[in-house]
Amino acid sequence: MEKGFLDRVEDNAAVRVCVTQNDLQELRDIWNSWNGEVKQLFYYNYSDLPYLLDVKVDKYLFWALAQFWNPAYSCFTFGGVDLVPTVEEYMALLNCPKIQADRAYSRPVNIPPFLKKLMNTTGMSEQWVAARIKQKGDSKYIPWRNLRDLIFAHPDSKKRVDVFALSLYGLILFPKALGHIDEAVLDLFDRLDKGTTPVSAILAETFRSLNACRRAGEGRFIGCVQLLLAWFHSHFWKVKKVSYRVFSKDYSSLRELVAPSRRDDISEEKWIAILQNLRVEDIEWRAPWLIPDEILYRCDDFDWVPLAGIWGAVGYAPLMVLSDLIKAVYLQ
């Protein structure tokens, strides 16, 4: 890794990343008001996303994590340890199907109009949708309050589930416009029913946002902070082993991670000191809920993979930072 990357503690301390989040209480209230049948309909179509509503965002931990992001290699460098969230880990956390090369997200040349995609997702008329679209510069949005009202009023339970899922995508997974759902989010969401996996795009925007904030020394993180912290706790918190339960069809790694209560009063400075002094033996190299399997690490003959996000692309090279883990776990 870069020589002296963590010797420049004063540079690390200068990084300031804003983690302003959308208010998710109304989403929690809606989810809690649904009966088991509607919730099962959601799980069937959109997996374990609702558990993200209960992931507590520890801003001090996240601020500390940002200090150790290495934009040159798109990974975290903790003392003598390099680690990065992987596609496979995010898929397991969200309980998404295994990625297929032809199902990874890529932004098409010809994108259907925002209005048409909203009509398809909401089931509402052109007039209803057109009256609620907002625009700022070249970007179009729909306010969350309009989708909230539709969730309560829509007569079709499947459409209520779809609109709720779109809200989770826009407010948690890709929170670019606070209180609004961005057009680019809907482009990805509109393609989920065609088998497109969202995980590579989620990971790409997480890396891109960390890169931008780290290089500029400041900025607002617009990736999914809940998922990133869930990943962190799986490797750096002493979690209870789950053994055979991962093979149960009803098992949810996110549900397991949400359940424990954790301290959130540890200061940023204390977290920085902990992370600065991490050793290899301090890390749970393989999350206990991750079943060893094939991993995505190569594109043709290159030991890296381009990940396409909804606003841009980034290089992904897990072998560069996970060679010891891969040798010890995946290739044993």
C-alpha positions in Angstrom: 0.0 0.0 0.0 1.0 3.7 -0.1 4.1 4.3 2.0 3.3 6.2 5.1 -0.4 6.3 4.4 -1.2 6.0 8.1 1.8 7.9 9.3 0.1 11.1 8.3 -2.4 11.1 11.2 -2.8 14.9 10.9 -4.1 14.4 7.3 -6.5 11.7 8.4 -7.9 13.9 11.1 -8.6 16.6 8.5 -11.1 14.5 6.6 -14.6 15.6 7.4 -17.4 13.5 5.9 -21.0 14.5 6.5 -23.4 11.5 7.1 -26.6 13.5 7.1 -29.3 10.9 6.7 -33.0 11.0 5.7 -35.5 10.7 8.5 -36.6 7.1 8.3 -39.2 7.0 11.1 -42.1 7.3 8.7 -40.8 4.3 6.7 -40.5 2.3 9.9 -44.0 3.2 10.9 -45.3 2.1 7.5 -43.4 -1.2 7.6 -44.6 -1.9 11.2 -48.2 -1.3 10.2 -48.2 -4.0 7.5 -49.4 -7.5 8.2 -47.3 -10.6 7.7 -48.8 -11.3 4.2 -47.7 -7.9 2.8 -44.3 -8.2 4.5 -43.8 -11.6 2.9 -44.7 -10.1 -0.5 -42.0 -7.5 0.1 -39.3 -10.1 1.1 -40.1 -12.2 -1.9 -39.6 -9.3 -4.3 -37.0 -7.2 -2.6 -35.2 -9.4 -0.1 -34.0 -8.1 3.3 -33.9 -4.3 2.7 -36.3 -3.4 5.6 -33.8 -4.5 8.2 -31.6 -1.6 7.1 -34.3 0.7 8.8 -33.1 -0.6 12.2 -29.4 -0.3 11.6 -28.3 2.4 14.0 -25.9 4.8 12.3 -22.9 5.5 14.7 -21.6 8.8 13.3 -18.4 8.7 15.3 -17.5 5.2 14.0 -18.3 6.3 10.4 -16.2 9.5 10.7 -13.3 7.3 12.0 -13.7 4.8 9.2 -13.5 7.6 6.6 -10.1 8.5 7.9 -8.7 5.1 6.9 -10.2 4.9 3.4 -7.4 4.6 0.8 -8.6 6.1 -2.5 -5.5 4.9 -4.4 -6.6 1.2 -3.9 -10.3 1.7 -3.0 -10.0 -0.2 0.3 -9.6 0.5 4.0 -6.1 0.5 5.4 -6.1 -0.1 9.1 -2.6 -0.2 10.5 -1.1 -3.2 8.9 -4.4 -4.6 7.7 -6.1 -3.9 4.3 -9.8 -4.8 3.9 -12.7 -3.9 1.6 -16.4 -4.9 1.4 -16.9 -7.4 -1.3 -19.8 -8.1 -3.7 -20.3 -11.5 -2.1 -20.6 -10.0 1.4 -23.1 -7.3 0.3 -25.1 -10.0 -1.5 -25.2 -12.1 1.6 -26.2 -9.1 3.8 -29.1 -8.1 1.5 -30.0 -11.8 0.8 -29.7 -11.1 -2.9 -29.3 -13.9 -5.6 -25.8 -14.7 -6.7 -24.4 -12.2 -9.2 -24.3 -13.1 -12.9 -22.1 -11.2 -15.3 -25.0 -10.5 -17.7 -27.2 -9.3 -14.8 -24.8 -6.6 -13.4 -26.1 -3.1 -13.6 -24.8 -0.9 -16.4 -26.3 2.4 -17.5 -27.9 2.0 -21.0 -27.4 4.5 -23.8 -31.1 5.0 -24.3 -32.9 5.4 -21.0 -36.7 5.5 -20.8 -38.1 8.9 -19.7 -38.3 9.4 -15.9 -42.0 10.0 -16.3 -42.6 6.7 -18.0 -40.6 4.7 -15.4 -42.5 6.4 -12.6 -45.8 5.5 -14.2 -44.7 1.9 -14.5 -43.6 1.7 -10.9 -46.5 3.6 -9.3 -49.3 2.5 -11.6 -50.4 6.1 -11.7 -51.5 8.3 -14.6 -49.2 10.5 -16.7 -51.0 13.6 -15.3 -50.5 12.5 -11.6 -46.8 11.7 -12.2 -46.0 14.8 -14.3 -47.4 17.1 -11.6 -45.1 15.7 -9.0 -41.7 15.5 -10.8 -39.2 18.2 -9.7 -36.0 19.2 -11.4 -32.8 20.8 -10.2 -30.2 21.4 -13.0 -30.1 18.3 -15.1 -31.4 16.0 -12.4 -35.1 15.0 -11.9 -36.5 13.9 -8.6 -39.8 12.9 -7.0 -40.4 14.0 -3.4 -40.6 11.3 -0.8 -43.8 12.9 0.6 -45.6 12.1 -2.6 -44.5 8.5 -2.5 -45.5 8.3 1.2 -49.0 9.5 0.4 -49.3 7.0 -2.4 -48.3 4.1 -0.2 -51.1 4.9 2.1 -53.7 5.5 -0.6 -52.9 3.0 -3.4 -55.6 0.3 -3.7 -53.1 -2.3 -5.1 -51.0 -4.0 -2.4 -48.3 -5.0 -5.0 -47.9 -1.3 -6.0 -47.7 -0.2 -2.4 -44.9 -2.7 -1.9 -43.1 -1.5 -5.1 -43.4 2.2 -4.1 -42.1 1.4 -0.6 -39.2 -0.5 -2.0 -38.3 2.5 -4.4 -38.4 4.7 -1.3 -35.9 2.5 0.5 -33.6 2.6 -2.6 -33.8 6.4 -2.8 -33.6 7.2 0.9 -31.2 4.5 2.2 -29.2 2.8 -0.5 -28.6 5.9 -2.7 -29.4 9.0 -0.5 -28.2 11.7 -2.9 -31.1 14.1 -2.6 -32.4 14.3 1.0 -36.2 13.8 1.0 -36.3 13.0 -2.7 -35.7 10.0 -5.0 -33.3 10.7 -7.8 -34.0 9.7 -11.4 -30.9 7.6 -11.6 -32.2 5.5 -8.7 -35.3 4.7 -10.6 -33.3 3.6 -13.6 -31.7 0.8 -11.5 -35.0 0.1 -9.7 -36.9 -0.2 -12.9 -34.6 -3.0 -14.1 -34.8 -5.2 -11.0 -37.8 -7.2 -12.3 -35.6 -8.1 -15.3 -33.1 -9.8 -13.0 -30.6 -7.0 -12.7 -28.7 -7.2 -9.4 -28.4 -3.9 -7.4 -25.4 -5.0 -5.3 -22.6 -4.0 -7.7 -24.1 -0.5 -8.1 -24.5 -0.2 -4.3 -20.9 -1.1 -3.8 -19.7 1.2 -6.6 -21.4 4.2 -5.2 -20.0 3.5 -1.7 -16.5 3.4 -3.1 -17.0 6.4 -5.3 -18.4 8.5 -2.5 -15.6 7.5 -0.1 -13.0 8.3 -2.8 -14.5 11.7 -3.4 -14.7 12.6 0.2 -11.2 11.4 1.0 -9.6 13.2 -1.9 -11.4 16.4 -1.2 -11.0 16.2 2.6 -14.7 16.7 3.0 -18.1 16.1 1.5 -21.4 14.3 2.1 -21.4 10.5 1.9 -24.1 9.4 -0.5 -23.6 5.6 -0.2 -25.4 3.3 2.1 -23.9 3.9 5.5 -26.1 1.3 7.2 -24.8 -1.5 5.0 -21.2 -0.3 5.4 -21.5 -0.3 9.2 -23.2 -3.8 9.2 -20.2 -5.0 7.2 -17.8 -3.4 9.7 -19.4 -5.1 12.7 -19.2 -8.5 11.0 -15.4 -8.2 10.9 -14.4 -6.1 13.8 -17.0 -6.9 16.5 -17.0 -10.1 18.4 -20.1 -11.6 16.9 -21.7 -14.9 17.9 -21.1 -17.7 15.5 -24.1 -18.7 13.4 -22.8 -22.1 12.2 -25.5 -24.1 10.5 -28.2 -21.4 10.7 -26.8 -19.8 7.6 -28.2 -22.7 5.6 -31.8 -22.0 6.8 -34.0 -20.4 4.2 -35.4 -18.0 6.9 -31.9 -16.9 8.1 -31.1 -13.2 7.7 -27.6 -11.9 8.4 -28.9 -8.3 8.6 -31.5 -9.3 11.2 -28.8 -11.0 13.3 -26.6 -7.8 13.1 -29.5 -5.5 14.0 -30.5 -7.4 17.1 -27.5 -6.7 19.4 -27.4 -3.4 21.2 -24.1 -1.6 20.8 -22.5 1.4 22.4 -22.6 4.5 20.3 -20.9 6.9 22.7 -17.3 5.9 21.7 -15.6 9.1 20.5 -14.2 9.5 17.0 -10.7 9.9 18.5 -11.1 6.6 20.4 -12.2 4.8 17.2 -9.3 6.2 15.3 -6.9 4.9 17.9 -8.5 1.4 17.8 -8.4 1.2 14.0 -4.9 2.6 13.8 -3.6 -0.2 16.0 -5.6 -3.1 14.5 -3.6 -6.3 13.9 -4.4 -9.3 11.7 -5.3 -11.4 14.7 -7.9 -8.8 15.7 -10.0 -9.3 12.6 -12.7 -11.9 11.8 -11.5 -12.4 8.3 -14.6 -14.2 7.1 -17.9 -13.0 8.4 -19.5 -16.0 10.2 -22.7 -15.7 8.1 -20.8 -15.9 4.7 -20.8 -19.3 3.1 -17.6 -19.9 1.2 -18.2 -19.9 -2.6 -16.8 -18.5 -5.8 -15.8 -14.9 -5.7 -15.9 -12.1 -8.3 -12.3 -10.8 -8.7 -11.4 -10.8 -12.4 -12.5 -9.2 -15.7 -11.1 -11.2 -18.6 -7.4 -11.4 -18.0 -7.2 -8.5 -15.5 -7.2 -9.0 -11.8 -9.8 -6.3 -11.3 -13.5 -5.6 -12.1 -15.1 -2.4 -13.2 -18.2 -1.7 -11.1 -20.8 0.5 -12.6 -22.8 2.7 -10.3 -25.8 4.8 -11.0 -23.7 8.0 -11.2 -20.4 6.6 -12.4 -18.0 3.7 -12.3 -15.0 2.6 -10.1 -12.3 -0.1 -10.2 -12.8 -3.0 -7.8 -9.7 -5.2 -7.0 -10.4 -7.4 -4.0 -7.5 -9.7 -4.7 -5.1 -6.8 -4.1 -6.2 -6.5 -0.5 -7.7 -9.9 0.2 -5.1 -12.3 -1.0 -4.4 -13.7 2.5 -8.1 -14.1 3.2 -8.8 -15.8 -0.1 -5.9 -18.2 0.3 -6.9 -19.0 3.9 -10.7 -19.3 3.4 -11.9 -19.6 -0.2 -9.1 -21.8 -1.6 -8.7 -24.1 1.3 
